[in-house]
Amino acid sequence: MGSRAAPQLSRCPGGVLQHSLGQGTEIPYSGFTAVCLALGQNRAQCGAPCAPCLGCVGSSAVSPPRDSLCPLLPGCFSLARATEEPPAAAGLRARAGPSSRSHLPPPPCLPWAQPAPRSTGPVLAEDTPRGPTGHQSIHCQAMAARPDEGQKPFHIVSPILESLSLSKAAGTKVFMKLENVQPSGSFKIRGIGHLCQDAAKKGCRHLVCSSGGNAGLAAAYAAQKLGLPITVVVPSSSGPTTVRKLQELGATVEVYGKVWDDANSRAQELAKTEGWVSIPPFDHPLVWEGHASLVRELKDSLEAKPDAMVVAVGGGGLLAGVVAGLQQVGWQDVPIIAAETRGAHSFHEALQAGQLVTLPAITSVATGLGARTVAARALQCARECPVLSQVVEDTEAVRAVEQFLDEERMLVEPACGAALAVLYSGRLQRLQSEGRLRSPLSSVLLVLCGGSNIHTAQLRALKSRLGLP
């Protein structure tokens, strides 16, 4: 017997579907009648597209294929999923590949979830599978974050995956917070999107941002959503890929200087223009406030707090946001392992000196971490929460990027590779043996910070530059 063709999605002719628990509603769907089994407590006015992902069981010769991995929604051929908790508890989990398990927010195909914003998405390997078991499906299912004060934020509630390969390397259970699937490709959209919305509300007419890549992409994405013009100043070290992506988002791009500090000086000059507002890439309280949402999502999704978190540190904005979030949810005793690459290790030098230190130059290939001076708030965070600084070599970071690509089918940039290298290189176990981390650890949370400024050709070039096979 030949395989059945998946029917095309169509909108219910009635316009609005009524859902109530235990009641089936007949839905005209692509030439046949199905029974909607979508769950909900008297949830009215669904208005969602009539599709098999609403849980339709066909009663015609052309029916959607049954997904054997999905006991909740028979017939769904979107990402396979099952529930262990009620939907309101944000406990939906999904199978997302051969080496991972996920903790997902409610997928948008269910009536109580919000639709996800269009994403530029992570950079995936060319042969990454697209389908029920591919990571591509994960970010398609991520719902839009709920607004705090009536204004919808630009970031999504990113998935959490348990990585079996990283768990094996680290000797403990490792969960990954997939910030690389954010609409702009990194965690930056959380804080920078929040700051841009605030600027727009106050009457800003033009945004200007200095960036090594990710901050500019987040600001450009936010500006596009807000209908505001934006100028992004980048150093020459950012490369043509970043410039092209910024221009595709509608930004005016100015290349100035060799490192971010040079570009930032130019951005500050432009910000003096009347009606223009500067969007700092990491050093602003509203940026930290936006980044704190990441930890609140962890609190809502994880069954227990992690015994440690691993984050990459460049200018210190993510670290400041994570500390703010930990304090908000009462997890301020969770140790933070702050990872940097040598040659961009301004935070480590500041910790050693007990005061801010300016590096003479950025020599690391991890240009996303390229702030010669870390934010003062980052140094203060180390006095408020347990922070353990770890500096890895460029070779370790790039090897970690390649290994992660092989094992988890996702390509991330060297800045993220710094955090991955902490787990792949045995540094976690070393911290335990030194008594700086508890042993054993029940779980570790890795923030996968971004993957928008990398592609496979660039990875090959980085390996060649560093003399890696």
C-alpha positions as CSV (number, residue, x, y, z in Angstrom):
1,M,0.0,0.0,0.0
2,G,1.4,3.4,-0.9
3,S,2.0,6.0,1.8
4,R,-0.7,8.6,2.4
5,A,0.0,12.1,1.4
6,A,-0.2,14.6,4.3
7,P,-3.2,16.9,3.6
8,Q,-2.7,20.7,3.2
9,L,-3.6,22.8,6.3
10,S,-6.7,24.9,6.0
11,R,-8.7,27.3,8.2
12,C,-12.0,26.1,9.7
13,P,-14.8,27.6,7.5
14,G,-16.7,28.4,10.7
15,G,-13.9,30.8,11.6
16,V,-13.9,30.0,15.3
17,L,-13.9,26.6,17.0
18,Q,-15.3,25.9,20.4
19,H,-13.4,23.5,22.6
20,S,-14.5,21.9,25.8
21,L,-12.9,19.0,27.7
22,G,-14.3,15.7,26.6
23,Q,-16.3,17.0,23.7
24,G,-15.4,16.3,20.1
25,T,-16.1,19.0,17.5
26,E,-16.5,18.1,13.9
27,I,-14.1,20.1,11.7
28,P,-14.1,20.3,7.9
29,Y,-10.5,19.6,7.1
30,S,-9.1,19.3,3.5
31,G,-12.0,17.4,2.1
32,F,-12.8,15.1,5.0
33,T,-14.3,15.4,8.5
34,A,-12.3,14.9,11.6
35,V,-12.9,15.0,15.3
36,C,-10.9,17.6,17.2
37,L,-9.6,16.1,20.5
38,A,-7.7,19.3,21.6
39,L,-7.7,19.5,25.3
40,G,-8.8,22.5,27.4
41,Q,-11.1,23.6,30.1
42,N,-13.9,25.2,28.2
43,R,-11.5,27.2,26.1
44,A,-13.5,29.2,23.6
45,Q,-12.7,31.0,20.4
46,C,-9.6,29.0,19.5
47,G,-9.3,30.6,16.0
48,A,-6.3,28.5,15.2
49,P,-5.7,27.0,11.8
50,C,-7.6,23.7,11.4
51,A,-4.7,21.3,11.3
52,P,-3.8,17.8,12.5
53,C,-1.6,19.4,15.2
54,L,-4.9,20.3,17.0
55,G,-5.3,16.5,17.6
56,C,-7.5,15.5,14.7
57,V,-8.4,11.9,14.1
58,G,-9.5,11.6,10.5
59,S,-12.6,9.7,9.4
60,S,-11.7,9.6,5.7
61,A,-9.3,7.8,3.3
62,V,-7.0,10.8,3.6
63,S,-6.0,11.0,7.2
64,P,-2.9,12.4,8.9
65,P,-0.3,9.8,9.9
66,R,-0.4,8.7,13.5
67,D,2.6,9.7,15.5
68,S,3.5,6.7,17.7
69,L,5.6,8.9,20.1
70,C,2.7,11.2,20.9
71,P,0.1,9.7,23.3
72,L,-1.5,13.1,23.9
73,L,-2.4,14.1,20.4
74,P,-2.9,11.0,18.1
75,G,-2.5,12.0,14.4
76,C,-0.2,14.9,15.1
77,F,2.7,15.0,12.8
78,S,4.4,18.1,14.3
79,L,7.1,17.6,17.0
80,A,6.4,14.4,19.0
81,R,5.5,15.2,22.6
82,A,4.0,13.8,25.8
83,T,2.9,15.3,29.0
84,E,4.0,14.6,32.6
85,E,2.3,17.6,34.1
86,P,-0.9,19.6,33.5
87,P,-0.4,22.2,30.7
88,A,-0.6,25.1,33.1
89,A,2.5,23.7,34.9
90,A,4.6,24.3,31.8
91,G,5.7,20.7,32.0
92,L,5.3,19.6,28.4
93,R,8.3,17.5,27.3
94,A,9.3,16.5,23.8
95,R,11.7,14.0,22.3
96,A,14.1,16.1,20.3
97,G,16.8,13.8,19.0
98,P,18.9,10.7,19.7
99,S,20.9,12.3,22.6
100,S,18.5,14.8,24.2
101,R,15.3,15.1,26.1
102,S,13.5,18.4,26.3
103,H,11.5,20.5,28.7
104,L,9.3,22.6,26.4
105,P,6.8,25.3,26.9
106,P,3.3,24.6,25.6
107,P,3.6,24.2,21.8
108,P,1.7,26.7,19.7
109,C,-0.5,24.0,18.2
110,L,-2.4,23.7,21.4
111,P,-5.2,26.2,22.1
112,W,-3.7,27.6,25.3
113,A,-0.3,28.5,23.7
114,Q,0.7,31.7,21.8
115,P,2.1,31.5,18.3
116,A,5.8,31.8,18.0
117,P,7.3,34.9,16.3
118,R,9.2,34.3,13.0
119,S,12.8,33.4,13.8
120,T,16.0,33.7,11.9
121,G,16.8,30.6,13.9
122,P,20.0,28.8,14.7
123,V,22.6,27.8,12.2
124,L,22.3,24.1,11.6
125,A,24.5,21.6,9.8
126,E,23.6,21.2,6.2
127,D,22.5,17.6,6.8
128,T,20.5,18.3,9.9
129,P,17.2,16.4,9.8
130,R,14.0,18.4,9.5
131,G,11.2,16.5,11.0
132,P,9.7,15.0,14.2
133,T,13.2,14.3,15.7
134,G,15.2,17.3,14.4
135,H,16.2,20.2,16.5
136,Q,14.6,22.5,13.9
137,S,11.2,21.4,15.1
138,I,12.1,22.5,18.6
139,H,12.3,26.2,17.9
140,C,9.2,26.0,15.7
141,Q,7.3,24.8,18.7
142,A,8.6,27.5,21.2
143,M,5.8,29.8,22.2
144,A,6.1,33.5,22.5
145,A,7.0,34.7,26.0
146,R,4.2,36.2,28.0
147,P,4.5,40.0,28.5
148,D,5.0,41.3,32.0
149,E,3.2,44.6,31.6
150,G,0.8,44.2,28.6
151,Q,3.5,44.6,26.0
152,K,4.5,41.4,24.3
153,P,8.3,40.8,24.4
154,F,10.3,39.9,21.4
155,H,12.0,36.8,22.8
156,I,10.5,33.3,23.1
157,V,10.5,30.9,26.0
158,S,13.4,28.8,24.8
159,P,13.4,25.0,25.2
160,I,15.5,23.1,27.7
161,L,17.1,19.9,26.6
162,E,18.9,17.3,28.6
163,S,22.1,16.4,26.7
164,L,23.2,12.9,27.1
165,S,26.6,13.5,25.4
166,L,27.4,16.5,27.6
167,S,26.2,14.6,30.7
168,K,28.6,11.9,29.9
169,A,31.5,14.3,29.5
170,A,30.7,16.3,32.6
171,G,29.9,13.3,34.8
172,T,26.5,14.7,35.8
173,K,23.2,15.5,34.2
174,V,23.5,18.5,32.0
175,F,20.5,20.6,30.8
176,M,20.9,23.1,28.0
177,K,18.9,26.3,27.7
178,L,18.7,26.8,23.9
179,E,19.1,30.5,23.5
180,N,20.5,29.9,20.1
181,V,17.0,29.5,18.8
182,Q,15.9,33.0,19.8
183,P,14.5,35.1,16.9
184,S,17.8,37.0,16.6
185,G,19.9,33.9,17.2
186,S,21.0,34.6,20.8
187,F,20.0,35.4,24.3
188,K,20.6,39.1,23.5
189,I,17.0,39.7,22.3
190,R,15.8,39.3,25.9
191,G,17.5,42.3,27.3
192,I,18.0,44.4,24.2
193,G,14.5,43.8,23.0
194,H,13.3,45.0,26.5
195,L,15.4,48.1,26.3
196,C,14.4,48.9,22.7
197,Q,10.7,48.7,23.7
198,D,11.3,51.1,26.5
199,A,13.1,53.5,24.2
200,A,10.2,53.4,21.7
201,K,7.7,54.0,24.4
202,K,9.6,57.1,25.5
203,G,9.5,58.6,21.9
204,C,12.8,57.5,20.4
205,R,13.1,58.2,16.7
206,H,16.3,56.4,15.8
207,L,18.2,53.6,17.6
208,V,22.0,53.2,17.5
209,C,23.9,50.2,18.8
210,S,27.5,49.1,18.9
211,S,28.1,45.4,18.6
212,G,30.4,42.6,17.8
213,G,27.4,40.8,16.3
214,N,24.7,39.4,18.5
215,A,23.7,42.6,20.2
216,G,23.4,44.4,16.9
217,L,21.3,41.6,15.5
218,A,19.0,41.7,18.5
219,A,18.7,45.5,18.3
220,A,18.0,45.4,14.5
221,Y,15.3,42.7,15.0
222,A,13.7,44.8,17.7
223,A,13.9,47.9,15.6
224,Q,12.2,46.1,12.7
225,K,9.4,45.0,14.9
226,L,9.0,48.5,16.3
227,G,9.1,50.2,12.9
228,L,12.2,52.3,14.0
229,P,15.3,53.0,11.9
230,I,18.5,51.8,13.4
231,T,22.3,52.2,12.9
232,V,24.5,49.5,14.1
233,V,28.3,50.2,14.4
234,V,30.5,47.1,14.2
235,P,34.2,46.6,14.3
236,S,36.0,45.1,11.3
237,S,36.5,41.9,13.3
238,S,32.8,41.1,13.1
239,G,33.1,40.0,9.5
240,P,30.9,40.1,6.4
241,T,28.3,37.5,7.6
242,T,27.3,39.8,10.5
243,V,27.1,42.8,8.3
244,R,24.9,41.0,5.7
245,K,22.5,39.7,8.4
246,L,22.2,43.2,9.9
247,Q,21.4,44.7,6.5
248,E,18.8,42.0,5.8
249,L,17.1,43.2,9.0
250,G,17.0,46.7,7.6
251,A,19.8,48.2,9.7
252,T,22.2,50.8,8.5
253,V,25.6,49.3,9.2
254,E,28.8,51.3,9.8
255,V,32.1,49.4,10.2
256,Y,34.4,51.3,12.5
257,G,37.7,50.3,14.2
258,K,39.1,46.9,14.9
259,V,37.4,45.9,18.1
260,W,34.1,46.5,19.9
261,D,35.5,49.3,22.0
262,D,36.3,51.3,18.9
263,A,32.8,50.8,17.5
264,N,31.3,51.7,20.8
265,S,33.1,55.1,20.8
266,R,31.6,55.8,17.4
267,A,28.1,54.8,18.4
268,Q,28.3,57.1,21.4
269,E,29.1,60.0,19.0
270,L,26.1,59.1,16.8
271,A,23.8,58.9,19.9
272,K,24.3,62.6,20.5
273,T,22.0,63.3,17.5
274,E,18.6,64.6,18.6
275,G,16.0,61.8,18.8
276,W,18.6,59.1,18.6
277,V,18.9,56.6,21.6
278,S,21.9,54.5,22.3
279,I,21.3,50.8,23.0
280,P,24.2,49.4,25.0
281,P,25.0,45.8,24.1
282,F,25.4,44.7,27.8
283,D,25.9,47.5,30.3
284,H,22.4,48.7,31.2
285,P,19.9,47.8,34.0
286,L,17.0,47.2,31.5
287,V,19.2,44.8,29.6
288,W,20.0,42.9,32.7
289,E,16.3,42.9,33.7
290,G,15.4,41.4,30.3
291,H,18.0,38.7,30.6
292,A,16.7,37.7,34.0
293,S,13.6,36.2,32.3
294,L,15.8,33.3,31.3
295,V,16.1,32.2,35.0
296,R,12.4,32.7,35.6
297,E,11.8,30.2,32.8
298,L,14.2,27.7,34.4
299,K,12.2,28.0,37.6
300,D,9.0,27.3,35.8
301,S,10.3,24.4,33.8
302,L,12.9,22.5,35.9
303,E,11.8,20.1,38.6
304,A,14.6,21.3,40.9
305,K,17.2,24.0,40.8
306,P,20.5,23.1,39.2
307,D,23.6,22.6,41.3
308,A,25.5,24.9,39.0
309,M,25.1,27.1,35.9
310,V,27.6,27.5,33.1
311,V,27.5,30.8,31.2
312,A,29.9,32.5,28.7
313,V,31.0,36.0,29.8
314,G,32.0,38.8,27.4
315,G,30.9,42.2,28.5
316,G,29.0,40.7,31.5
317,G,25.4,41.4,30.5
318,L,24.3,37.8,30.6
319,L,26.0,37.2,33.9
320,A,24.3,40.3,35.4
321,G,21.0,39.1,34.1
322,V,21.4,35.6,35.4
323,V,22.4,36.8,38.8
324,A,19.3,39.1,38.8
325,G,17.1,36.2,37.9
326,L,18.6,33.9,40.5
327,Q,18.0,36.5,43.1
328,Q,14.4,36.9,42.0
329,V,13.6,33.2,42.2
330,G,15.5,32.6,45.4
331,W,18.3,30.6,43.8
332,Q,21.2,33.0,44.6
333,D,23.2,30.1,46.2
334,V,23.6,28.4,42.8
335,P,27.2,28.7,41.7
336,I,27.9,30.3,38.3
337,I,30.8,29.0,36.2
338,A,31.8,32.0,34.1
339,A,33.6,30.9,30.9
340,E,35.9,33.1,28.8
341,T,38.5,32.5,26.1
342,R,42.1,33.7,26.7
343,G,42.6,37.0,24.9
344,A,39.0,38.1,25.8
345,H,39.2,37.4,29.5
346,S,38.6,40.8,30.9
347,F,36.2,39.5,33.6
348,H,38.8,37.0,34.9
349,E,41.4,39.7,35.1
350,A,39.0,42.0,37.0
351,L,38.3,39.2,39.5
352,Q,42.0,38.6,40.0
353,A,42.7,42.3,40.5
354,G,39.6,43.1,42.5
355,Q,38.8,46.0,40.2
356,L,38.0,46.6,36.5
357,V,40.9,45.9,34.2
358,T,41.2,46.9,30.5
359,L,42.9,44.4,28.3
360,P,45.5,45.9,25.9
361,A,43.8,44.1,23.0
362,I,41.3,41.4,22.0
363,T,43.3,38.5,20.6
364,S,40.7,35.7,20.9
365,V,38.8,34.3,17.9
366,A,35.7,34.5,20.1
367,T,34.9,38.0,18.9
368,G,31.5,37.7,20.6
369,L,33.3,37.9,23.9
370,G,35.4,40.8,22.8
371,A,35.0,43.5,25.4
372,R,38.3,44.9,26.6
373,T,36.7,46.0,29.9
374,V,33.8,44.1,31.5
375,A,30.8,45.9,32.9
376,A,31.2,47.1,36.5
377,R,28.0,45.3,37.4
378,A,29.5,42.0,36.4
379,L,32.3,42.4,39.0
380,Q,29.7,43.4,41.6
381,C,27.7,40.2,40.8
382,A,30.8,38.1,41.8
383,R,30.4,39.6,45.3
384,E,26.7,38.8,45.5
385,C,26.7,35.2,44.2
386,P,29.2,32.4,44.0
387,V,31.0,32.9,40.6
388,L,33.8,30.7,39.5
389,S,35.9,32.1,36.6
390,Q,37.3,29.6,34.0
391,V,39.5,30.7,31.1
392,V,39.7,28.3,28.1
393,E,42.0,28.4,25.1
394,D,40.7,29.3,21.7
395,T,41.6,25.8,20.5
396,E,39.4,24.3,23.3
397,A,36.5,26.5,22.4
398,V,36.7,25.7,18.7
399,R,37.1,22.0,19.3
400,A,34.0,22.2,21.6
401,V,32.0,23.8,18.8
402,E,32.9,21.0,16.4
403,Q,32.2,18.3,18.9
404,F,28.9,19.8,19.9
405,L,28.0,20.0,16.2
406,D,28.8,16.3,15.8
407,E,26.9,15.2,18.9
408,E,23.9,17.6,19.1
409,R,23.5,18.6,15.5
410,M,23.7,22.4,16.2
411,L,26.4,24.8,15.2
412,V,27.2,27.5,17.7
413,E,29.8,30.2,17.8
414,P,33.2,30.2,19.6
415,A,31.8,32.4,22.4
416,C,29.4,29.6,23.2
417,G,32.2,27.1,22.7
418,A,33.9,28.6,25.7
419,A,31.1,27.4,28.0
420,L,30.9,24.1,26.2
421,A,34.7,23.6,26.7
422,V,34.2,23.8,30.5
423,L,32.1,20.7,30.3
424,Y,34.1,18.8,27.5
425,S,37.5,19.5,29.0
426,G,37.0,18.1,32.5
427,R,37.1,21.5,34.2
428,L,33.9,20.8,36.0
429,Q,35.4,17.7,37.6
430,R,38.5,19.7,38.5
431,L,36.5,22.3,40.3
432,Q,34.9,19.5,42.3
433,S,38.2,17.9,43.2
434,E,39.4,21.3,44.4
435,G,36.4,21.6,46.6
436,R,35.1,24.6,44.8
437,L,32.0,22.8,43.6
438,R,29.9,20.2,45.6
439,S,30.3,16.6,44.7
440,P,28.3,14.9,43.4
441,L,26.2,17.3,41.4
442,S,22.6,16.4,40.7
443,S,22.5,18.6,37.6
444,V,24.2,21.5,35.7
445,L,22.5,24.1,33.5
446,L,24.4,25.3,30.5
447,V,23.2,28.5,28.8
448,L,23.7,27.9,25.0
449,C,24.1,31.6,24.4
450,G,24.0,31.9,20.6
451,G,24.8,30.6,17.1
452,S,24.0,33.4,14.7
453,N,27.6,34.5,13.8
454,I,29.0,31.2,12.5
455,H,28.7,28.9,9.5
456,T,30.5,25.7,8.5
457,A,33.0,27.5,6.2
458,Q,33.9,29.8,9.1
459,L,34.4,26.9,11.4
460,R,36.8,25.3,8.9
461,A,38.7,28.6,8.6
462,L,39.0,28.9,12.4
463,K,40.3,25.4,12.7
464,S,42.9,26.2,10.0
465,R,43.9,29.4,11.7
466,L,44.5,27.7,15.0
467,G,46.3,24.7,13.4
468,L,43.6,22.2,14.3
469,P,43.2,19.1,12.1
